[in-house]
Every structure is written in C-alpha cells, then in structure tokens.
Amino acid sequence: ELDQEFNRNDSLVYSYKWHFTDNVDRTKAEIERKKALIGKLFPINAVTTLDGRVVSIDDFKGKPTLVNMWFTTCKPCIEEMPVLNQMQAENSDRFNFLSITFESESAVRKFLKRFDFEFEHIVDSDELTSDLGFQSFPVNLFLDKEGRLRVIEGNIPYKKNENGELEISDGAKFLVI
C-alpha cells in the first residue's frame, strides 16, 4: 500500500505499508474501505463508556482525539498500553484519548484489574468495529478537533535499541500526527 505523504518542488515523499494476506482481493477491498473513511466524521453516536457515561462524537470536538482500537488478548495492544498511558498523562489537556473494543464489559473490567489502561473505554462495540472494517489490531485512529478521521495507523512503531533488539518506541510519532 503506497500513499503520497507530500509533494514539494524538489521531491515526492511516499509512505508504504506491507499487508500479508491469503486473499489479495479482500485485502485490497479492506484498504479501500479504510481510505474511504478519511475525512469523514467518526461514527460515535450515543454509546456508553465503561464508566457509564453516554457519549457521541460531539463530546470529543474541540481537541484532536486519539482512538485506540484493541482487545484483551492482543499482545501488541497490551505492549503499547504503557506508552499510550504516558501520552495520555502528559497530553490530556491537548488531546482526547478514547479506546474501543468489541469485547464485553466484564472481559474488559477483568483485564483492567491486571493491566493499567487509562483511556476512556467503549466496550461491546462489535458492530462499530465491523462497520469500520477493522480486523487487525491494534489500530490507532487520529481525529481532528471536529471529529473527522484524518490518519489511520497500526500500533506504535518499534525501534532498535542499543543492543540491536526491537522495542516499542516512545510514541513521539503519534504526538506529531
């Protein structure tokens, strides 16, 4: 998947993503469905958060929003949570932070007893995640201050440490987005 990042007088810069699949046509359709979401208002309408608050996209307008889509047995999802928590702790005055999972309230509550994840949580959202077409997790969605989807990313990028081993980065790329 090749996307033009920007075009200047002296250069074109592209980003690319690899998709490993057993069904190329299905994967191409999924990519196109996701690209069609860019620029559209994020479809949160009268959903209840884990703490019992009913929210819609209007509740998140005024500040950019990072939406993290995850599930409780997803190792990359769990691995990025400390970085996401740090980002939220340091930037809650500048950004909204929201998590969405298709899993049940009871499964998420049980998970949160063992793992710290400080985002506001929307649970039981199988219909929303299916309608959006996301089947690989984690997914991080970046909404502008009007609630329109601007960028879709996978997990927080990894980097090589001084020993040459891969480790999760500090999330700085996400803050730039």
Rosetta constraint file for C-alpha pairs under 8 A:
AtomPair CA 1 CA 16 HARMONIC 5.40 0.50
AtomPair CA 1 CA 17 HARMONIC 5.17 0.50
AtomPair CA 1 CA 18 HARMONIC 6.42 0.50
AtomPair CA 1 CA 19 HARMONIC 7.57 0.50
AtomPair CA 2 CA 14 HARMONIC 6.63 0.50
AtomPair CA 2 CA 15 HARMONIC 5.92 0.50
AtomPair CA 2 CA 16 HARMONIC 4.48 0.50
AtomPair CA 2 CA 17 HARMONIC 6.74 0.50
AtomPair CA 3 CA 14 HARMONIC 5.49 0.50
AtomPair CA 3 CA 15 HARMONIC 5.38 0.50
AtomPair CA 3 CA 16 HARMONIC 6.20 0.50
AtomPair CA 4 CA 12 HARMONIC 7.36 0.50
AtomPair CA 4 CA 13 HARMONIC 6.07 0.50
AtomPair CA 4 CA 14 HARMONIC 4.33 0.50
AtomPair CA 4 CA 15 HARMONIC 6.38 0.50
AtomPair CA 5 CA 12 HARMONIC 7.75 0.50
AtomPair CA 5 CA 13 HARMONIC 5.43 0.50
AtomPair CA 5 CA 14 HARMONIC 5.04 0.50
AtomPair CA 5 CA 15 HARMONIC 6.25 0.50
AtomPair CA 6 CA 12 HARMONIC 6.10 0.50
AtomPair CA 6 CA 13 HARMONIC 5.49 0.50
AtomPair CA 6 CA 14 HARMONIC 7.18 0.50
AtomPair CA 7 CA 11 HARMONIC 6.16 0.50
AtomPair CA 7 CA 12 HARMONIC 4.57 0.50
AtomPair CA 7 CA 13 HARMONIC 6.44 0.50
AtomPair CA 8 CA 12 HARMONIC 6.19 0.50
AtomPair CA 19 CA 27 HARMONIC 7.73 0.50
AtomPair CA 21 CA 27 HARMONIC 6.88 0.50
AtomPair CA 23 CA 27 HARMONIC 6.28 0.50
AtomPair CA 24 CA 28 HARMONIC 6.07 0.50
AtomPair CA 25 CA 29 HARMONIC 6.21 0.50
AtomPair CA 26 CA 30 HARMONIC 6.18 0.50
AtomPair CA 27 CA 31 HARMONIC 6.20 0.50
AtomPair CA 28 CA 32 HARMONIC 6.24 0.50
AtomPair CA 29 CA 33 HARMONIC 6.09 0.50
AtomPair CA 30 CA 34 HARMONIC 6.24 0.50
AtomPair CA 30 CA 133 HARMONIC 6.57 0.50
AtomPair CA 31 CA 35 HARMONIC 6.20 0.50
AtomPair CA 32 CA 36 HARMONIC 6.14 0.50
AtomPair CA 33 CA 37 HARMONIC 6.80 0.50
AtomPair CA 33 CA 132 HARMONIC 7.89 0.50
AtomPair CA 33 CA 133 HARMONIC 7.04 0.50
AtomPair CA 34 CA 38 HARMONIC 7.26 0.50
AtomPair CA 34 CA 132 HARMONIC 7.20 0.50
AtomPair CA 34 CA 133 HARMONIC 6.92 0.50
AtomPair CA 37 CA 132 HARMONIC 7.93 0.50
AtomPair CA 37 CA 149 HARMONIC 6.76 0.50
AtomPair CA 38 CA 148 HARMONIC 7.49 0.50
AtomPair CA 38 CA 149 HARMONIC 5.18 0.50
AtomPair CA 38 CA 150 HARMONIC 5.37 0.50
AtomPair CA 38 CA 151 HARMONIC 6.93 0.50
AtomPair CA 39 CA 148 HARMONIC 5.40 0.50
AtomPair CA 39 CA 149 HARMONIC 5.28 0.50
AtomPair CA 39 CA 150 HARMONIC 5.74 0.50
AtomPair CA 40 CA 148 HARMONIC 5.07 0.50
AtomPair CA 40 CA 149 HARMONIC 5.74 0.50
AtomPair CA 41 CA 57 HARMONIC 7.94 0.50
AtomPair CA 41 CA 146 HARMONIC 7.79 0.50
AtomPair CA 41 CA 147 HARMONIC 5.51 0.50
AtomPair CA 41 CA 148 HARMONIC 4.13 0.50
AtomPair CA 41 CA 149 HARMONIC 6.26 0.50
AtomPair CA 42 CA 57 HARMONIC 6.69 0.50
AtomPair CA 42 CA 143 HARMONIC 7.58 0.50
AtomPair CA 42 CA 147 HARMONIC 5.91 0.50
AtomPair CA 42 CA 148 HARMONIC 5.64 0.50
AtomPair CA 42 CA 149 HARMONIC 5.99 0.50
AtomPair CA 43 CA 57 HARMONIC 6.96 0.50
AtomPair CA 43 CA 128 HARMONIC 7.90 0.50
AtomPair CA 44 CA 55 HARMONIC 7.48 0.50
AtomPair CA 44 CA 56 HARMONIC 4.96 0.50
AtomPair CA 44 CA 57 HARMONIC 5.14 0.50
AtomPair CA 45 CA 55 HARMONIC 6.78 0.50
AtomPair CA 45 CA 56 HARMONIC 4.26 0.50
AtomPair CA 45 CA 57 HARMONIC 6.34 0.50
AtomPair CA 46 CA 54 HARMONIC 5.63 0.50
AtomPair CA 46 CA 55 HARMONIC 5.18 0.50
AtomPair CA 46 CA 56 HARMONIC 4.98 0.50
AtomPair CA 47 CA 54 HARMONIC 5.36 0.50
AtomPair CA 47 CA 55 HARMONIC 5.43 0.50
AtomPair CA 47 CA 56 HARMONIC 6.50 0.50
AtomPair CA 47 CA 122 HARMONIC 7.31 0.50
AtomPair CA 48 CA 52 HARMONIC 5.68 0.50
AtomPair CA 48 CA 53 HARMONIC 5.42 0.50
AtomPair CA 48 CA 54 HARMONIC 4.30 0.50
AtomPair CA 48 CA 55 HARMONIC 6.21 0.50
AtomPair CA 48 CA 122 HARMONIC 6.52 0.50
AtomPair CA 49 CA 53 HARMONIC 5.23 0.50
AtomPair CA 49 CA 54 HARMONIC 6.30 0.50
AtomPair CA 49 CA 55 HARMONIC 7.23 0.50
AtomPair CA 49 CA 120 HARMONIC 6.87 0.50
AtomPair CA 49 CA 121 HARMONIC 5.41 0.50
AtomPair CA 49 CA 122 HARMONIC 4.60 0.50
AtomPair CA 49 CA 123 HARMONIC 6.89 0.50
AtomPair CA 50 CA 105 HARMONIC 6.89 0.50
AtomPair CA 50 CA 120 HARMONIC 7.36 0.50
AtomPair CA 50 CA 121 HARMONIC 5.40 0.50
AtomPair CA 50 CA 122 HARMONIC 5.96 0.50
AtomPair CA 50 CA 123 HARMONIC 6.62 0.50
AtomPair CA 51 CA 121 HARMONIC 7.87 0.50
AtomPair CA 55 CA 59 HARMONIC 6.11 0.50
AtomPair CA 56 CA 60 HARMONIC 7.60 0.50
AtomPair CA 57 CA 61 HARMONIC 6.77 0.50
AtomPair CA 57 CA 147 HARMONIC 6.23 0.50
AtomPair CA 58 CA 147 HARMONIC 7.48 0.50
AtomPair CA 60 CA 64 HARMONIC 7.78 0.50
AtomPair CA 60 CA 65 HARMONIC 6.92 0.50
AtomPair CA 60 CA 96 HARMONIC 6.58 0.50
AtomPair CA 60 CA 145 HARMONIC 7.57 0.50
AtomPair CA 60 CA 146 HARMONIC 7.99 0.50
AtomPair CA 60 CA 147 HARMONIC 6.75 0.50
AtomPair CA 61 CA 145 HARMONIC 5.17 0.50
AtomPair CA 61 CA 146 HARMONIC 5.03 0.50
AtomPair CA 61 CA 147 HARMONIC 5.67 0.50
AtomPair CA 62 CA 145 HARMONIC 4.73 0.50
AtomPair CA 62 CA 146 HARMONIC 6.36 0.50
AtomPair CA 63 CA 94 HARMONIC 6.39 0.50
AtomPair CA 63 CA 95 HARMONIC 5.35 0.50
AtomPair CA 63 CA 96 HARMONIC 6.36 0.50
AtomPair CA 63 CA 144 HARMONIC 7.08 0.50
AtomPair CA 63 CA 145 HARMONIC 4.35 0.50
AtomPair CA 63 CA 146 HARMONIC 7.64 0.50
AtomPair CA 64 CA 94 HARMONIC 7.49 0.50
AtomPair CA 64 CA 95 HARMONIC 5.16 0.50
AtomPair CA 64 CA 96 HARMONIC 6.21 0.50
AtomPair CA 64 CA 142 HARMONIC 7.27 0.50
AtomPair CA 64 CA 143 HARMONIC 5.55 0.50
AtomPair CA 64 CA 144 HARMONIC 4.52 0.50
AtomPair CA 64 CA 145 HARMONIC 4.25 0.50
AtomPair CA 64 CA 146 HARMONIC 7.61 0.50
AtomPair CA 64 CA 147 HARMONIC 7.36 0.50
AtomPair CA 65 CA 95 HARMONIC 5.50 0.50
AtomPair CA 65 CA 96 HARMONIC 4.40 0.50
AtomPair CA 65 CA 97 HARMONIC 5.73 0.50
AtomPair CA 65 CA 98 HARMONIC 7.32 0.50
AtomPair CA 65 CA 142 HARMONIC 5.87 0.50
AtomPair CA 65 CA 143 HARMONIC 4.99 0.50
AtomPair CA 65 CA 144 HARMONIC 6.53 0.50
AtomPair CA 65 CA 145 HARMONIC 7.06 0.50
AtomPair CA 65 CA 147 HARMONIC 7.43 0.50
AtomPair CA 66 CA 95 HARMONIC 7.27 0.50
AtomPair CA 66 CA 96 HARMONIC 6.23 0.50
AtomPair CA 66 CA 97 HARMONIC 5.05 0.50
AtomPair CA 66 CA 98 HARMONIC 6.28 0.50
AtomPair CA 66 CA 140 HARMONIC 6.73 0.50
AtomPair CA 66 CA 141 HARMONIC 5.77 0.50
AtomPair CA 66 CA 142 HARMONIC 4.89 0.50
AtomPair CA 66 CA 143 HARMONIC 6.43 0.50
AtomPair CA 67 CA 97 HARMONIC 6.13 0.50
AtomPair CA 67 CA 98 HARMONIC 4.79 0.50
AtomPair CA 67 CA 99 HARMONIC 5.49 0.50
AtomPair CA 67 CA 100 HARMONIC 7.14 0.50
AtomPair CA 67 CA 140 HARMONIC 5.62 0.50
AtomPair CA 67 CA 141 HARMONIC 4.94 0.50
AtomPair CA 67 CA 142 HARMONIC 6.39 0.50
AtomPair CA 67 CA 143 HARMONIC 7.70 0.50
AtomPair CA 68 CA 97 HARMONIC 7.86 0.50
AtomPair CA 68 CA 98 HARMONIC 6.25 0.50
AtomPair CA 68 CA 99 HARMONIC 4.61 0.50
AtomPair CA 68 CA 100 HARMONIC 6.21 0.50
AtomPair CA 68 CA 138 HARMONIC 6.97 0.50
AtomPair CA 68 CA 139 HARMONIC 5.89 0.50
AtomPair CA 68 CA 140 HARMONIC 4.58 0.50
AtomPair CA 68 CA 141 HARMONIC 6.41 0.50
AtomPair CA 69 CA 99 HARMONIC 5.72 0.50
AtomPair CA 69 CA 100 HARMONIC 4.80 0.50
AtomPair CA 69 CA 101 HARMONIC 5.76 0.50
AtomPair CA 69 CA 137 HARMONIC 6.64 0.50
AtomPair CA 69 CA 138 HARMONIC 5.58 0.50
AtomPair CA 69 CA 139 HARMONIC 5.09 0.50
AtomPair CA 69 CA 140 HARMONIC 6.26 0.50
AtomPair CA 69 CA 141 HARMONIC 8.00 0.50
AtomPair CA 70 CA 74 HARMONIC 7.07 0.50
AtomPair CA 70 CA 77 HARMONIC 5.78 0.50
AtomPair CA 70 CA 99 HARMONIC 7.34 0.50
AtomPair CA 70 CA 100 HARMONIC 6.52 0.50
AtomPair CA 70 CA 101 HARMONIC 5.37 0.50
AtomPair CA 70 CA 137 HARMONIC 5.65 0.50
AtomPair CA 70 CA 138 HARMONIC 4.96 0.50
AtomPair CA 70 CA 139 HARMONIC 6.92 0.50
AtomPair CA 71 CA 77 HARMONIC 6.98 0.50
AtomPair CA 71 CA 101 HARMONIC 5.65 0.50
AtomPair CA 71 CA 102 HARMONIC 7.11 0.50
AtomPair CA 71 CA 103 HARMONIC 6.58 0.50
AtomPair CA 71 CA 137 HARMONIC 7.54 0.50
AtomPair CA 71 CA 138 HARMONIC 7.83 0.50
AtomPair CA 72 CA 77 HARMONIC 7.76 0.50
AtomPair CA 72 CA 78 HARMONIC 7.42 0.50
AtomPair CA 72 CA 103 HARMONIC 7.75 0.50
AtomPair CA 72 CA 107 HARMONIC 7.62 0.50
AtomPair CA 72 CA 108 HARMONIC 6.92 0.50
AtomPair CA 72 CA 111 HARMONIC 6.45 0.50
AtomPair CA 73 CA 78 HARMONIC 7.83 0.50
AtomPair CA 74 CA 78 HARMONIC 6.35 0.50
AtomPair CA 74 CA 137 HARMONIC 7.23 0.50
AtomPair CA 74 CA 138 HARMONIC 7.64 0.50
AtomPair CA 75 CA 79 HARMONIC 6.05 0.50
AtomPair CA 76 CA 80 HARMONIC 6.29 0.50
AtomPair CA 76 CA 137 HARMONIC 7.82 0.50
AtomPair CA 76 CA 138 HARMONIC 6.74 0.50
AtomPair CA 76 CA 155 HARMONIC 7.07 0.50
AtomPair CA 77 CA 81 HARMONIC 6.59 0.50
AtomPair CA 77 CA 137 HARMONIC 6.91 0.50
AtomPair CA 77 CA 138 HARMONIC 5.21 0.50
AtomPair CA 77 CA 155 HARMONIC 7.31 0.50
AtomPair CA 79 CA 168 HARMONIC 7.76 0.50
AtomPair CA 80 CA 84 HARMONIC 6.22 0.50
AtomPair CA 80 CA 155 HARMONIC 7.18 0.50
AtomPair CA 80 CA 156 HARMONIC 6.43 0.50
AtomPair CA 80 CA 168 HARMONIC 7.13 0.50
AtomPair CA 81 CA 85 HARMONIC 5.92 0.50
AtomPair CA 81 CA 116 HARMONIC 7.51 0.50
AtomPair CA 81 CA 117 HARMONIC 6.04 0.50
AtomPair CA 82 CA 86 HARMONIC 6.18 0.50
AtomPair CA 82 CA 116 HARMONIC 7.57 0.50
AtomPair CA 82 CA 117 HARMONIC 7.42 0.50
AtomPair CA 83 CA 87 HARMONIC 6.20 0.50
AtomPair CA 83 CA 170 HARMONIC 6.16 0.50
AtomPair CA 83 CA 171 HARMONIC 6.38 0.50
AtomPair CA 84 CA 88 HARMONIC 6.13 0.50
AtomPair CA 84 CA 117 HARMONIC 8.00 0.50
AtomPair CA 84 CA 171 HARMONIC 7.42 0.50
AtomPair CA 85 CA 89 HARMONIC 6.05 0.50
AtomPair CA 85 CA 116 HARMONIC 7.98 0.50
AtomPair CA 85 CA 117 HARMONIC 6.25 0.50
AtomPair CA 85 CA 118 HARMONIC 5.79 0.50
AtomPair CA 85 CA 119 HARMONIC 7.31 0.50
AtomPair CA 86 CA 90 HARMONIC 6.19 0.50
AtomPair CA 87 CA 91 HARMONIC 5.91 0.50
AtomPair CA 87 CA 92 HARMONIC 7.97 0.50
AtomPair CA 87 CA 171 HARMONIC 7.34 0.50
AtomPair CA 87 CA 175 HARMONIC 7.89 0.50
AtomPair CA 88 CA 92 HARMONIC 5.24 0.50
AtomPair CA 88 CA 95 HARMONIC 7.87 0.50
AtomPair CA 88 CA 97 HARMONIC 6.60 0.50
AtomPair CA 88 CA 118 HARMONIC 7.57 0.50
AtomPair CA 88 CA 119 HARMONIC 7.43 0.50
AtomPair CA 91 CA 95 HARMONIC 6.05 0.50
AtomPair CA 92 CA 96 HARMONIC 6.22 0.50
AtomPair CA 92 CA 97 HARMONIC 7.39 0.50
AtomPair CA 97 CA 119 HARMONIC 5.59 0.50
AtomPair CA 97 CA 120 HARMONIC 6.63 0.50
AtomPair CA 98 CA 119 HARMONIC 5.34 0.50
AtomPair CA 98 CA 120 HARMONIC 4.94 0.50
AtomPair CA 98 CA 121 HARMONIC 6.06 0.50
AtomPair CA 98 CA 122 HARMONIC 7.63 0.50
AtomPair CA 99 CA 119 HARMONIC 5.92 0.50
AtomPair CA 99 CA 120 HARMONIC 6.00 0.50
AtomPair CA 99 CA 121 HARMONIC 4.78 0.50
AtomPair CA 99 CA 122 HARMONIC 6.10 0.50
AtomPair CA 100 CA 121 HARMONIC 5.89 0.50
AtomPair CA 100 CA 122 HARMONIC 4.75 0.50
AtomPair CA 100 CA 123 HARMONIC 6.02 0.50
AtomPair CA 100 CA 125 HARMONIC 6.94 0.50
AtomPair CA 101 CA 121 HARMONIC 7.78 0.50
AtomPair CA 101 CA 122 HARMONIC 6.39 0.50
AtomPair CA 101 CA 123 HARMONIC 5.09 0.50
AtomPair CA 101 CA 124 HARMONIC 6.49 0.50
AtomPair CA 101 CA 125 HARMONIC 5.91 0.50
AtomPair CA 101 CA 126 HARMONIC 7.30 0.50
AtomPair CA 101 CA 129 HARMONIC 7.71 0.50
AtomPair CA 102 CA 123 HARMONIC 5.87 0.50
AtomPair CA 102 CA 124 HARMONIC 4.71 0.50
AtomPair CA 102 CA 125 HARMONIC 4.39 0.50
AtomPair CA 102 CA 126 HARMONIC 4.18 0.50
AtomPair CA 102 CA 127 HARMONIC 7.78 0.50
AtomPair CA 102 CA 129 HARMONIC 6.84 0.50
AtomPair CA 103 CA 107 HARMONIC 6.46 0.50
AtomPair CA 103 CA 108 HARMONIC 6.77 0.50
AtomPair CA 103 CA 123 HARMONIC 5.87 0.50
AtomPair CA 103 CA 124 HARMONIC 5.10 0.50
AtomPair CA 103 CA 125 HARMONIC 7.16 0.50
AtomPair CA 103 CA 126 HARMONIC 7.33 0.50
AtomPair CA 104 CA 108 HARMONIC 6.31 0.50
AtomPair CA 104 CA 123 HARMONIC 5.87 0.50
AtomPair CA 104 CA 124 HARMONIC 4.84 0.50
AtomPair CA 105 CA 109 HARMONIC 6.07 0.50
AtomPair CA 105 CA 123 HARMONIC 5.73 0.50
AtomPair CA 105 CA 124 HARMONIC 6.56 0.50
AtomPair CA 106 CA 110 HARMONIC 6.11 0.50
AtomPair CA 107 CA 111 HARMONIC 6.16 0.50
AtomPair CA 108 CA 112 HARMONIC 6.08 0.50
AtomPair CA 108 CA 123 HARMONIC 7.44 0.50
AtomPair CA 109 CA 113 HARMONIC 6.48 0.50
AtomPair CA 110 CA 114 HARMONIC 7.18 0.50
AtomPair CA 111 CA 115 HARMONIC 6.11 0.50
AtomPair CA 112 CA 116 HARMONIC 5.94 0.50
AtomPair CA 112 CA 117 HARMONIC 6.80 0.50
AtomPair CA 125 CA 129 HARMONIC 6.36 0.50
AtomPair CA 126 CA 130 HARMONIC 5.96 0.50
AtomPair CA 127 CA 131 HARMONIC 5.92 0.50
AtomPair CA 128 CA 132 HARMONIC 6.13 0.50
AtomPair CA 129 CA 133 HARMONIC 6.24 0.50
AtomPair CA 129 CA 134 HARMONIC 5.75 0.50
AtomPair CA 129 CA 135 HARMONIC 7.84 0.50
AtomPair CA 130 CA 134 HARMONIC 6.25 0.50
AtomPair CA 130 CA 135 HARMONIC 7.57 0.50
AtomPair CA 134 CA 139 HARMONIC 7.81 0.50
AtomPair CA 137 CA 154 HARMONIC 7.09 0.50
AtomPair CA 137 CA 155 HARMONIC 7.62 0.50
AtomPair CA 138 CA 154 HARMONIC 5.83 0.50
AtomPair CA 138 CA 155 HARMONIC 5.42 0.50
AtomPair CA 139 CA 152 HARMONIC 7.16 0.50
AtomPair CA 139 CA 153 HARMONIC 5.91 0.50
AtomPair CA 139 CA 154 HARMONIC 4.52 0.50
AtomPair CA 139 CA 155 HARMONIC 6.05 0.50
AtomPair CA 140 CA 152 HARMONIC 6.03 0.50
AtomPair CA 140 CA 153 HARMONIC 5.12 0.50
AtomPair CA 140 CA 154 HARMONIC 5.78 0.50
AtomPair CA 140 CA 155 HARMONIC 6.64 0.50
AtomPair CA 141 CA 149 HARMONIC 6.92 0.50
AtomPair CA 141 CA 150 HARMONIC 7.68 0.50
AtomPair CA 141 CA 151 HARMONIC 5.92 0.50
AtomPair CA 141 CA 152 HARMONIC 4.77 0.50
AtomPair CA 141 CA 153 HARMONIC 6.31 0.50
AtomPair CA 142 CA 149 HARMONIC 5.93 0.50
AtomPair CA 142 CA 150 HARMONIC 5.72 0.50
AtomPair CA 142 CA 151 HARMONIC 5.09 0.50
AtomPair CA 142 CA 152 HARMONIC 6.46 0.50
AtomPair CA 142 CA 177 HARMONIC 7.40 0.50
AtomPair CA 143 CA 147 HARMONIC 5.23 0.50
AtomPair CA 143 CA 148 HARMONIC 5.12 0.50
AtomPair CA 143 CA 149 HARMONIC 4.40 0.50
AtomPair CA 143 CA 150 HARMONIC 5.52 0.50
AtomPair CA 143 CA 151 HARMONIC 7.22 0.50
AtomPair CA 144 CA 148 HARMONIC 5.46 0.50
AtomPair CA 144 CA 149 HARMONIC 6.58 0.50
AtomPair CA 144 CA 150 HARMONIC 6.48 0.50
AtomPair CA 151 CA 177 HARMONIC 7.72 0.50
AtomPair CA 156 CA 168 HARMONIC 6.78 0.50
AtomPair CA 156 CA 169 HARMONIC 6.78 0.50
AtomPair CA 156 CA 171 HARMONIC 6.01 0.50
AtomPair CA 156 CA 174 HARMONIC 7.44 0.50
AtomPair CA 157 CA 168 HARMONIC 6.18 0.50
AtomPair CA 157 CA 169 HARMONIC 5.87 0.50
AtomPair CA 157 CA 171 HARMONIC 7.38 0.50
AtomPair CA 158 CA 166 HARMONIC 6.10 0.50
AtomPair CA 158 CA 167 HARMONIC 5.31 0.50
AtomPair CA 158 CA 168 HARMONIC 4.23 0.50
AtomPair CA 158 CA 169 HARMONIC 5.15 0.50
AtomPair CA 159 CA 166 HARMONIC 5.41 0.50
AtomPair CA 159 CA 167 HARMONIC 5.51 0.50
AtomPair CA 159 CA 168 HARMONIC 6.11 0.50
AtomPair CA 159 CA 169 HARMONIC 5.71 0.50
AtomPair CA 160 CA 164 HARMONIC 5.16 0.50
AtomPair CA 160 CA 165 HARMONIC 5.14 0.50
AtomPair CA 160 CA 166 HARMONIC 4.45 0.50
AtomPair CA 160 CA 167 HARMONIC 6.13 0.50
AtomPair CA 161 CA 165 HARMONIC 5.45 0.50
AtomPair CA 161 CA 166 HARMONIC 6.28 0.50
AtomPair CA 161 CA 167 HARMONIC 6.59 0.50
AtomPair CA 171 CA 175 HARMONIC 6.72 0.50
AtomPair CA 172 CA 176 HARMONIC 6.41 0.50
AtomPair CA 173 CA 177 HARMONIC 6.44 0.50
